[in-house]
């Protein structure tokens, strides 16, 4: 890597991870907050209210934020 590449890489923000747990199988995953934000915006635009759910990669059940 060149010096400018290293400098630019150090300026990239790290993702904030949110712990999500599947309500069906119990699988736990850390999901970047920007992904949760995308789903929240999608839900808001479609008129859905409440907690964001994503699909579990293991069983396809709903995953919710661990509180």
mmCIF file of the N, C-alpha and C atoms, coordinates in Angstrom:
data_MODEL
# 
_entry.id   MODEL 
# 
loop_
_atom_site.group_PDB 
_atom_site.id 
_atom_site.type_symbol 
_atom_site.label_atom_id 
_atom_site.label_alt_id 
_atom_site.label_comp_id 
_atom_site.label_asym_id 
_atom_site.label_entity_id 
_atom_site.label_seq_id 
_atom_site.pdbx_PDB_ins_code 
_atom_site.Cartn_x 
_atom_site.Cartn_y 
_atom_site.Cartn_z 
_atom_site.occupancy 
_atom_site.B_iso_or_equiv 
_atom_site.pdbx_formal_charge 
_atom_site.auth_seq_id 
_atom_site.auth_comp_id 
_atom_site.auth_asym_id 
_atom_site.auth_atom_id 
_atom_site.pdbx_PDB_model_num 
ATOM 1   N N  . UNK A 1 1  ? 0.841   -1.182  0.000  1.00 0.00 ? 1  UNK A N  1 
ATOM 2   C CA . UNK A 1 1  ? 0.000   0.000   0.000  1.00 0.00 ? 1  UNK A CA 1 
ATOM 3   C C  . UNK A 1 1  ? 0.881   1.240   0.000  1.00 0.00 ? 1  UNK A C  1 
ATOM 4   N N  . UNK A 1 2  ? 0.381   2.263   -0.654 1.00 0.00 ? 2  UNK A N  1 
ATOM 5   C CA . UNK A 1 2  ? 1.109   3.528   -0.638 1.00 0.00 ? 2  UNK A CA 1 
ATOM 6   C C  . UNK A 1 2  ? 0.732   4.304   0.612  1.00 0.00 ? 2  UNK A C  1 
ATOM 7   N N  . UNK A 1 3  ? 1.485   5.347   0.899  1.00 0.00 ? 3  UNK A N  1 
ATOM 8   C CA . UNK A 1 3  ? 1.191   6.172   2.073  1.00 0.00 ? 3  UNK A CA 1 
ATOM 9   C C  . UNK A 1 3  ? -0.199  6.783   1.993  1.00 0.00 ? 3  UNK A C  1 
ATOM 10  N N  . UNK A 1 4  ? -0.610  7.213   0.793  1.00 0.00 ? 4  UNK A N  1 
ATOM 11  C CA . UNK A 1 4  ? -1.933  7.828   0.653  1.00 0.00 ? 4  UNK A CA 1 
ATOM 12  C C  . UNK A 1 4  ? -3.042  6.800   0.841  1.00 0.00 ? 4  UNK A C  1 
ATOM 13  N N  . UNK A 1 5  ? -2.808  5.557   0.427  1.00 0.00 ? 5  UNK A N  1 
ATOM 14  C CA . UNK A 1 5  ? -3.804  4.502   0.624  1.00 0.00 ? 5  UNK A CA 1 
ATOM 15  C C  . UNK A 1 5  ? -3.984  4.212   2.105  1.00 0.00 ? 5  UNK A C  1 
ATOM 16  N N  . UNK A 1 6  ? -2.893  4.134   2.830  1.00 0.00 ? 6  UNK A N  1 
ATOM 17  C CA . UNK A 1 6  ? -2.960  3.889   4.270  1.00 0.00 ? 6  UNK A CA 1 
ATOM 18  C C  . UNK A 1 6  ? -3.660  5.045   4.961  1.00 0.00 ? 6  UNK A C  1 
ATOM 19  N N  . UNK A 1 7  ? -3.339  6.267   4.564  1.00 0.00 ? 7  UNK A N  1 
ATOM 20  C CA . UNK A 1 7  ? -3.963  7.448   5.160  1.00 0.00 ? 7  UNK A CA 1 
ATOM 21  C C  . UNK A 1 7  ? -5.462  7.454   4.885  1.00 0.00 ? 7  UNK A C  1 
ATOM 22  N N  . UNK A 1 8  ? -5.869  7.161   3.648  1.00 0.00 ? 8  UNK A N  1 
ATOM 23  C CA . UNK A 1 8  ? -7.286  7.132   3.298  1.00 0.00 ? 8  UNK A CA 1 
ATOM 24  C C  . UNK A 1 8  ? -8.012  6.013   4.029  1.00 0.00 ? 8  UNK A C  1 
ATOM 25  N N  . UNK A 1 9  ? -7.383  4.868   4.177  1.00 0.00 ? 9  UNK A N  1 
ATOM 26  C CA . UNK A 1 9  ? -8.008  3.744   4.874  1.00 0.00 ? 9  UNK A CA 1 
ATOM 27  C C  . UNK A 1 9  ? -8.247  4.081   6.337  1.00 0.00 ? 9  UNK A C  1 
ATOM 28  N N  . UNK A 1 10 ? -7.364  4.852   6.934  1.00 0.00 ? 10 UNK A N  1 
ATOM 29  C CA . UNK A 1 10 ? -7.533  5.211   8.339  1.00 0.00 ? 10 UNK A CA 1 
ATOM 30  C C  . UNK A 1 10 ? -8.657  6.212   8.540  1.00 0.00 ? 10 UNK A C  1 
ATOM 31  N N  . UNK A 1 11 ? -9.107  6.857   7.467  1.00 0.00 ? 11 UNK A N  1 
ATOM 32  C CA . UNK A 1 11 ? -10.183 7.842   7.561  1.00 0.00 ? 11 UNK A CA 1 
ATOM 33  C C  . UNK A 1 11 ? -11.561 7.210   7.395  1.00 0.00 ? 11 UNK A C  1 
ATOM 34  N N  . UNK A 1 12 ? -11.613 5.945   7.026  1.00 0.00 ? 12 UNK A N  1 
ATOM 35  C CA . UNK A 1 12 ? -12.887 5.264   6.835  1.00 0.00 ? 12 UNK A CA 1 
ATOM 36  C C  . UNK A 1 12 ? -13.459 4.900   8.202  1.00 0.00 ? 12 UNK A C  1 
ATOM 37  N N  . UNK A 1 13 ? -14.710 5.278   8.425  1.00 0.00 ? 13 UNK A N  1 
ATOM 38  C CA . UNK A 1 13 ? -15.354 5.005   9.710  1.00 0.00 ? 13 UNK A CA 1 
ATOM 39  C C  . UNK A 1 13 ? -15.639 3.517   9.854  1.00 0.00 ? 13 UNK A C  1 
ATOM 40  N N  . UNK A 1 14 ? -15.501 3.027   11.060 1.00 0.00 ? 14 UNK A N  1 
ATOM 41  C CA . UNK A 1 14 ? -15.835 1.633   11.333 1.00 0.00 ? 14 UNK A CA 1 
ATOM 42  C C  . UNK A 1 14 ? -17.334 1.524   11.580 1.00 0.00 ? 14 UNK A C  1 
ATOM 43  N N  . UNK A 1 15 ? -17.909 0.394   11.203 1.00 0.00 ? 15 UNK A N  1 
ATOM 44  C CA . UNK A 1 15 ? -19.328 0.160   11.439 1.00 0.00 ? 15 UNK A CA 1 
ATOM 45  C C  . UNK A 1 15 ? -19.595 -0.022  12.924 1.00 0.00 ? 15 UNK A C  1 
ATOM 46  N N  . UNK A 1 16 ? -20.732 0.498   13.361 1.00 0.00 ? 16 UNK A N  1 
ATOM 47  C CA . UNK A 1 16 ? -21.221 0.203   14.697 1.00 0.00 ? 16 UNK A CA 1 
ATOM 48  C C  . UNK A 1 16 ? -22.097 -1.029  14.545 1.00 0.00 ? 16 UNK A C  1 
ATOM 49  N N  . UNK A 1 17 ? -21.811 -2.066  15.312 1.00 0.00 ? 17 UNK A N  1 
ATOM 50  C CA . UNK A 1 17 ? -22.547 -3.319  15.182 1.00 0.00 ? 17 UNK A CA 1 
ATOM 51  C C  . UNK A 1 17 ? -23.654 -3.406  16.218 1.00 0.00 ? 17 UNK A C  1 
ATOM 52  N N  . UNK A 1 18 ? -24.790 -3.924  15.782 1.00 0.00 ? 18 UNK A N  1 
ATOM 53  C CA . UNK A 1 18 ? -25.951 -4.113  16.646 1.00 0.00 ? 18 UNK A CA 1 
ATOM 54  C C  . UNK A 1 18 ? -26.214 -5.602  16.751 1.00 0.00 ? 18 UNK A C  1 
ATOM 55  N N  . UNK A 1 19 ? -26.334 -6.094  17.973 1.00 0.00 ? 19 UNK A N  1 
ATOM 56  C CA . UNK A 1 19 ? -26.567 -7.520  18.203 1.00 0.00 ? 19 UNK A CA 1 
ATOM 57  C C  . UNK A 1 19 ? -28.042 -7.830  17.947 1.00 0.00 ? 19 UNK A C  1 
ATOM 58  N N  . UNK A 1 20 ? -28.266 -8.793  17.052 1.00 0.00 ? 20 UNK A N  1 
ATOM 59  C CA . UNK A 1 20 ? -29.618 -9.230  16.703 1.00 0.00 ? 20 UNK A CA 1 
ATOM 60  C C  . UNK A 1 20 ? -29.751 -10.708 17.052 1.00 0.00 ? 20 UNK A C  1 
ATOM 61  N N  . UNK A 1 21 ? -30.956 -11.111 17.497 1.00 0.00 ? 21 UNK A N  1 
ATOM 62  C CA . UNK A 1 21 ? -31.198 -12.504 17.867 1.00 0.00 ? 21 UNK A CA 1 
ATOM 63  C C  . UNK A 1 21 ? -32.468 -12.998 17.186 1.00 0.00 ? 21 UNK A C  1 
ATOM 64  N N  . UNK A 1 22 ? -32.387 -14.206 16.637 1.00 0.00 ? 22 UNK A N  1 
ATOM 65  C CA . UNK A 1 22 ? -33.540 -14.823 15.979 1.00 0.00 ? 22 UNK A CA 1 
ATOM 66  C C  . UNK A 1 22 ? -34.533 -15.286 17.038 1.00 0.00 ? 22 UNK A C  1 
ATOM 67  N N  . UNK A 1 23 ? -35.790 -14.941 16.851 1.00 0.00 ? 23 UNK A N  1 
ATOM 68  C CA . UNK A 1 23 ? -36.821 -15.356 17.801 1.00 0.00 ? 23 UNK A CA 1 
ATOM 69  C C  . UNK A 1 23 ? -37.218 -16.816 17.601 1.00 0.00 ? 23 UNK A C  1 
ATOM 70  N N  . UNK A 1 24 ? -36.849 -17.394 16.465 1.00 0.00 ? 24 UNK A N  1 
ATOM 71  C CA . UNK A 1 24 ? -37.209 -18.788 16.184 1.00 0.00 ? 24 UNK A CA 1 
ATOM 72  C C  . UNK A 1 24 ? -36.134 -19.775 16.629 1.00 0.00 ? 24 UNK A C  1 
ATOM 73  N N  . UNK A 1 25 ? -34.872 -19.539 16.228 1.00 0.00 ? 25 UNK A N  1 
ATOM 74  C CA . UNK A 1 25 ? -33.820 -20.525 16.512 1.00 0.00 ? 25 UNK A CA 1 
ATOM 75  C C  . UNK A 1 25 ? -32.779 -20.044 17.522 1.00 0.00 ? 25 UNK A C  1 
ATOM 76  N N  . UNK A 1 26 ? -32.805 -18.759 17.870 1.00 0.00 ? 26 UNK A N  1 
ATOM 77  C CA . UNK A 1 26 ? -31.866 -18.236 18.850 1.00 0.00 ? 26 UNK A CA 1 
ATOM 78  C C  . UNK A 1 26 ? -30.524 -17.801 18.292 1.00 0.00 ? 26 UNK A C  1 
ATOM 79  N N  . UNK A 1 27 ? -30.339 -17.898 16.972 1.00 0.00 ? 27 UNK A N  1 
ATOM 80  C CA . UNK A 1 27 ? -29.074 -17.475 16.355 1.00 0.00 ? 27 UNK A CA 1 
ATOM 81  C C  . UNK A 1 27 ? -28.829 -15.998 16.651 1.00 0.00 ? 27 UNK A C  1 
ATOM 82  N N  . UNK A 1 28 ? -27.588 -15.662 17.010 1.00 0.00 ? 28 UNK A N  1 
ATOM 83  C CA . UNK A 1 28 ? -27.212 -14.282 17.297 1.00 0.00 ? 28 UNK A CA 1 
ATOM 84  C C  . UNK A 1 28 ? -26.201 -13.819 16.255 1.00 0.00 ? 28 UNK A C  1 
ATOM 85  N N  . UNK A 1 29 ? -26.399 -12.606 15.752 1.00 0.00 ? 29 UNK A N  1 
ATOM 86  C CA . UNK A 1 29 ? -25.485 -12.035 14.761 1.00 0.00 ? 29 UNK A CA 1 
ATOM 87  C C  . UNK A 1 29 ? -25.297 -10.552 15.040 1.00 0.00 ? 29 UNK A C  1 
ATOM 88  N N  . UNK A 1 30 ? -24.122 -10.051 14.731 1.00 0.00 ? 30 UNK A N  1 
ATOM 89  C CA . UNK A 1 30 ? -23.846 -8.620  14.815 1.00 0.00 ? 30 UNK A CA 1 
ATOM 90  C C  . UNK A 1 30 ? -24.067 -8.023  13.434 1.00 0.00 ? 30 UNK A C  1 
ATOM 91  N N  . UNK A 1 31 ? -24.974 -7.054  13.368 1.00 0.00 ? 31 UNK A N  1 
ATOM 92  C CA . UNK A 1 31 ? -25.368 -6.453  12.095 1.00 0.00 ? 31 UNK A CA 1 
ATOM 93  C C  . UNK A 1 31 ? -24.963 -4.975  12.107 1.00 0.00 ? 31 UNK A C  1 
ATOM 94  N N  . UNK A 1 32 ? -24.334 -4.483  11.039 1.00 0.00 ? 32 UNK A N  1 
ATOM 95  C CA . UNK A 1 32 ? -23.976 -3.063  10.987 1.00 0.00 ? 32 UNK A CA 1 
ATOM 96  C C  . UNK A 1 32 ? -25.212 -2.169  11.128 1.00 0.00 ? 32 UNK A C  1 
ATOM 97  N N  . UNK A 1 33 ? -25.059 -1.086  11.881 1.00 0.00 ? 33 UNK A N  1 
ATOM 98  C CA . UNK A 1 33 ? -26.190 -0.197  12.142 1.00 0.00 ? 33 UNK A CA 1 
ATOM 99  C C  . UNK A 1 33 ? -26.767 0.419   10.874 1.00 0.00 ? 33 UNK A C  1 
ATOM 100 N N  . UNK A 1 34 ? -25.941 0.602   9.836  1.00 0.00 ? 34 UNK A N  1 
ATOM 101 C CA . UNK A 1 34 ? -26.467 1.203   8.608  1.00 0.00 ? 34 UNK A CA 1 
ATOM 102 C C  . UNK A 1 34 ? -27.447 0.267   7.909  1.00 0.00 ? 34 UNK A C  1 
ATOM 103 N N  . UNK A 1 35 ? -27.284 -1.033  8.081  1.00 0.00 ? 35 UNK A N  1 
ATOM 104 C CA . UNK A 1 35 ? -28.237 -1.983  7.496  1.00 0.00 ? 35 UNK A CA 1 
ATOM 105 C C  . UNK A 1 35 ? -29.574 -1.877  8.226  1.00 0.00 ? 35 UNK A C  1 
ATOM 106 N N  . UNK A 1 36 ? -29.517 -1.805  9.558  1.00 0.00 ? 36 UNK A N  1 
ATOM 107 C CA . UNK A 1 36 ? -30.744 -1.632  10.347 1.00 0.00 ? 36 UNK A CA 1 
ATOM 108 C C  . UNK A 1 36 ? -31.429 -0.329  9.936  1.00 0.00 ? 36 UNK A C  1 
ATOM 109 N N  . UNK A 1 37 ? -30.641 0.714   9.712  1.00 0.00 ? 37 UNK A N  1 
ATOM 110 C CA . UNK A 1 37 ? -31.186 1.997   9.273  1.00 0.00 ? 37 UNK A CA 1 
ATOM 111 C C  . UNK A 1 37 ? -31.887 1.905   7.930  1.00 0.00 ? 37 UNK A C  1 
ATOM 112 N N  . UNK A 1 38 ? -31.330 1.128   7.018  1.00 0.00 ? 38 UNK A N  1 
ATOM 113 C CA . UNK A 1 38 ? -31.964 0.937   5.706  1.00 0.00 ? 38 UNK A CA 1 
ATOM 114 C C  . UNK A 1 38 ? -33.329 0.266   5.855  1.00 0.00 ? 38 UNK A C  1 
ATOM 115 N N  . UNK A 1 39 ? -33.388 -0.773  6.687  1.00 0.00 ? 39 UNK A N  1 
ATOM 116 C CA . UNK A 1 39 ? -34.664 -1.456  6.911  1.00 0.00 ? 39 UNK A CA 1 
ATOM 117 C C  . UNK A 1 39 ? -35.657 -0.550  7.629  1.00 0.00 ? 39 UNK A C  1 
ATOM 118 N N  . UNK A 1 40 ? -35.187 0.267   8.573  1.00 0.00 ? 40 UNK A N  1 
ATOM 119 C CA . UNK A 1 40 ? -36.069 1.188   9.292  1.00 0.00 ? 40 UNK A CA 1 
ATOM 120 C C  . UNK A 1 40 ? -36.683 2.197   8.325  1.00 0.00 ? 40 UNK A C  1 
ATOM 121 N N  . UNK A 1 41 ? -35.871 2.709   7.412  1.00 0.00 ? 41 UNK A N  1 
ATOM 122 C CA . UNK A 1 41 ? -36.366 3.661   6.418  1.00 0.00 ? 41 UNK A CA 1 
ATOM 123 C C  . UNK A 1 41 ? -37.377 2.994   5.486  1.00 0.00 ? 41 UNK A C  1 
ATOM 124 N N  . UNK A 1 42 ? -37.089 1.779   5.073  1.00 0.00 ? 42 UNK A N  1 
ATOM 125 C CA . UNK A 1 42 ? -38.007 1.027   4.214  1.00 0.00 ? 42 UNK A CA 1 
ATOM 126 C C  . UNK A 1 42 ? -39.345 0.805   4.929  1.00 0.00 ? 42 UNK A C  1 
ATOM 127 N N  . UNK A 1 43 ? -39.277 0.414   6.209  1.00 0.00 ? 43 UNK A N  1 
ATOM 128 C CA . UNK A 1 43 ? -40.496 0.203   6.999  1.00 0.00 ? 43 UNK A CA 1 
ATOM 129 C C  . UNK A 1 43 ? -41.289 1.502   7.137  1.00 0.00 ? 43 UNK A C  1 
ATOM 130 N N  . UNK A 1 44 ? -40.584 2.601   7.405  1.00 0.00 ? 44 UNK A N  1 
ATOM 131 C CA . UNK A 1 44 ? -41.253 3.893   7.574  1.00 0.00 ? 44 UNK A CA 1 
ATOM 132 C C  . UNK A 1 44 ? -41.983 4.293   6.297  1.00 0.00 ? 44 UNK A C  1 
ATOM 133 N N  . UNK A 1 45 ? -41.335 4.087   5.163  1.00 0.00 ? 45 UNK A N  1 
ATOM 134 C CA . UNK A 1 45 ? -41.938 4.468   3.886  1.00 0.00 ? 45 UNK A CA 1 
ATOM 135 C C  . UNK A 1 45 ? -43.140 3.597   3.534  1.00 0.00 ? 45 UNK A C  1 
ATOM 136 N N  . UNK A 1 46 ? -43.162 2.356   4.017  1.00 0.00 ? 46 UNK A N  1 
ATOM 137 C CA . UNK A 1 46 ? -44.284 1.468   3.714  1.00 0.00 ? 46 UNK A CA 1 
ATOM 138 C C  . UNK A 1 46 ? -45.373 1.531   4.782  1.00 0.00 ? 46 UNK A C  1 
ATOM 139 N N  . UNK A 1 47 ? -45.185 2.393   5.791  1.00 0.00 ? 47 UNK A N  1 
ATOM 140 C CA . UNK A 1 47 ? -46.212 2.576   6.814  1.00 0.00 ? 47 UNK A CA 1 
ATOM 141 C C  . UNK A 1 47 ? -46.121 1.626   7.991  1.00 0.00 ? 47 UNK A C  1 
ATOM 142 N N  . UNK A 1 48 ? -45.083 0.815   8.049  1.00 0.00 ? 48 UNK A N  1 
ATOM 143 C CA . UNK A 1 48 ? -44.915 -0.104  9.177  1.00 0.00 ? 48 UNK A CA 1 
ATOM 144 C C  . UNK A 1 48 ? -44.315 0.651   10.354 1.00 0.00 ? 48 UNK A C  1 
ATOM 145 N N  . UNK A 1 49 ? -44.756 0.294   11.549 1.00 0.00 ? 49 UNK A N  1 
ATOM 146 C CA . UNK A 1 49 ? -44.232 0.915   12.757 1.00 0.00 ? 49 UNK A CA 1 
ATOM 147 C C  . UNK A 1 49 ? -43.748 -0.178  13.694 1.00 0.00 ? 49 UNK A C  1 
ATOM 148 N N  . UNK A 1 50 ? -42.832 0.164   14.561 1.00 0.00 ? 50 UNK A N  1 
ATOM 149 C CA . UNK A 1 50 ? -42.331 -0.810  15.529 1.00 0.00 ? 50 UNK A CA 1 
ATOM 150 C C  . UNK A 1 50 ? -40.888 -1.166  15.268 1.00 0.00 ? 50 UNK A C  1 
ATOM 151 N N  . UNK A 1 51 ? -40.475 -2.223  15.906 1.00 0.00 ? 51 UNK A N  1 
ATOM 152 C CA . UNK A 1 51 ? -39.084 -2.658  15.853 1.00 0.00 ? 51 UNK A CA 1 
ATOM 153 C C  . UNK A 1 51 ? -38.724 -3.255  14.493 1.00 0.00 ? 51 UNK A C  1 
ATOM 154 N N  . UNK A 1 52 ? -37.510 -2.976  14.051 1.00 0.00 ? 52 UNK A N  1 
ATOM 155 C CA . UNK A 1 52 ? -37.016 -3.510  12.781 1.00 0.00 ? 52 UNK A CA 1 
ATOM 156 C C  . UNK A 1 52 ? -36.717 -4.996  12.950 1.00 0.00 ? 52 UNK A C  1 
ATOM 157 N N  . UNK A 1 53 ? -37.163 -5.788  11.992 1.00 0.00 ? 53 UNK A N  1 
ATOM 158 C CA . UNK A 1 53 ? -36.853 -7.219  11.960 1.00 0.00 ? 53 UNK A CA 1 
ATOM 159 C C  . UNK A 1 53 ? -36.098 -7.508  10.671 1.00 0.00 ? 53 UNK A C  1 
ATOM 160 N N  . UNK A 1 54 ? -35.102 -8.382  10.781 1.00 0.00 ? 54 UNK A N  1 
ATOM 161 C CA . UNK A 1 54 ? -34.406 -8.855  9.594  1.00 0.00 ? 54 UNK A CA 1 
ATOM 162 C C  . UNK A 1 54 ? -34.523 -10.371 9.552  1.00 0.00 ? 54 UNK A C  1 
ATOM 163 N N  . UNK A 1 55 ? -34.226 -10.957 8.405  1.00 0.00 ? 55 UNK A N  1 
ATOM 164 C CA . UNK A 1 55 ? -34.349 -12.405 8.242  1.00 0.00 ? 55 UNK A CA 1 
ATOM 165 C C  . UNK A 1 55 ? -33.110 -13.123 8.756  1.00 0.00 ? 55 UNK A C  1 
ATOM 166 N N  . UNK A 1 56 ? -33.329 -14.160 9.543  1.00 0.00 ? 56 UNK A N  1 
ATOM 167 C CA . UNK A 1 56 ? -32.242 -14.975 10.084 1.00 0.00 ? 56 UNK A CA 1 
ATOM 168 C C  . UNK A 1 56 ? -31.572 -15.748 8.943  1.00 0.00 ? 56 UNK A C  1 
ATOM 169 N N  . UNK A 1 57 ? -30.241 -15.704 8.867  1.00 0.00 ? 57 UNK A N  1 
ATOM 170 C CA . UNK A 1 57 ? -29.551 -16.440 7.809  1.00 0.00 ? 57 UNK A CA 1 
ATOM 171 C C  . UNK A 1 57 ? -29.549 -17.952 8.029  1.00 0.00 ? 57 UNK A C  1 
ATOM 172 N N  . UNK A 1 58 ? -29.898 -18.393 9.238  1.00 0.00 ? 58 UNK A N  1 
ATOM 173 C CA . UNK A 1 58 ? -29.888 -19.823 9.554  1.00 0.00 ? 58 UNK A CA 1 
ATOM 174 C C  . UNK A 1 58 ? -31.236 -20.473 9.255  1.00 0.00 ? 58 UNK A C  1 
ATOM 175 N N  . UNK A 1 59 ? -32.323 -19.885 9.800  1.00 0.00 ? 59 UNK A N  1 
ATOM 176 C CA . UNK A 1 59 ? -33.635 -20.541 9.680  1.00 0.00 ? 59 UNK A CA 1 
ATOM 177 C C  . UNK A 1 59 ? -34.679 -19.702 8.943  1.00 0.00 ? 59 UNK A C  1 
ATOM 178 N N  . UNK A 1 60 ? -34.313 -18.495 8.536  1.00 0.00 ? 60 UNK A N  1 
ATOM 179 C CA . UNK A 1 60 ? -35.212 -17.563 7.832  1.00 0.00 ? 60 UNK A CA 1 
ATOM 180 C C  . UNK A 1 60 ? -36.286 -16.973 8.737  1.00 0.00 ? 60 UNK A C  1 
ATOM 181 N N  . UNK A 1 61 ? -36.166 -17.172 10.052 1.00 0.00 ? 61 UNK A N  1 
ATOM 182 C CA . UNK A 1 61 ? -37.094 -16.579 11.013 1.00 0.00 ? 61 UNK A CA 1 
ATOM 183 C C  . UNK A 1 61 ? -36.766 -15.107 11.240 1.00 0.00 ? 61 UNK A C  1 
ATOM 184 N N  . UNK A 1 62 ? -37.579 -14.418 12.059 1.00 0.00 ? 62 UNK A N  1 
ATOM 185 C CA . UNK A 1 62 ? -37.333 -12.998 12.322 1.00 0.00 ? 62 UNK A CA 1 
ATOM 186 C C  . UNK A 1 62 ? -36.248 -12.778 13.373 1.00 0.00 ? 62 UNK A C  1 
ATOM 187 N N  . UNK A 1 63 ? -35.348 -11.853 13.080 1.00 0.00 ? 63 UNK A N  1 
ATOM 188 C CA . UNK A 1 63 ? -34.315 -11.469 14.050 1.00 0.00 ? 63 UNK A CA 1 
ATOM 189 C C  . UNK A 1 63 ? -34.653 -10.080 14.566 1.00 0.00 ? 63 UNK A C  1 
ATOM 190 N N  . UNK A 1 64 ? -34.516 -9.909  15.877 1.00 0.00 ? 64 UNK A N  1 
ATOM 191 C CA . UNK A 1 64 ? -34.776 -8.621  16.516 1.00 0.00 ? 64 UNK A CA 1 
ATOM 192 C C  . UNK A 1 64 ? -33.575 -8.198  17.333 1.00 0.00 ? 64 UNK A C  1 
ATOM 193 N N  . UNK A 1 65 ? -33.510 -6.922  17.604 1.00 0.00 ? 65 UNK A N  1 
ATOM 194 C CA . UNK A 1 65 ? -32.400 -6.360  18.376 1.00 0.00 ? 65 UNK A CA 1 
ATOM 195 C C  . UNK A 1 65 ? -32.412 -6.907  19.801 1.00 0.00 ? 65 UNK A C  1 
ATOM 196 N N  . UNK A 1 66 ? -31.227 -7.280  20.297 1.00 0.00 ? 66 UNK A N  1 
ATOM 197 C CA . UNK A 1 66 ? -31.082 -7.736  21.677 1.00 0.00 ? 66 UNK A CA 1 
ATOM 198 C C  . UNK A 1 66 ? -31.035 -6.494  22.548 1.00 0.00 ? 66 UNK A C  1 
ATOM 199 N N  . UNK A 1 67 ? -31.859 -6.448  23.567 1.00 0.00 ? 67 UNK A N  1 
ATOM 200 C CA . UNK A 1 67 ? -31.906 -5.274  24.466 1.00 0.00 ? 67 UNK A CA 1 
ATOM 201 C C  . UNK A 1 67 ? -31.185 -5.562  25.745 1.00 0.00 ? 67 UNK A C  1 
# 
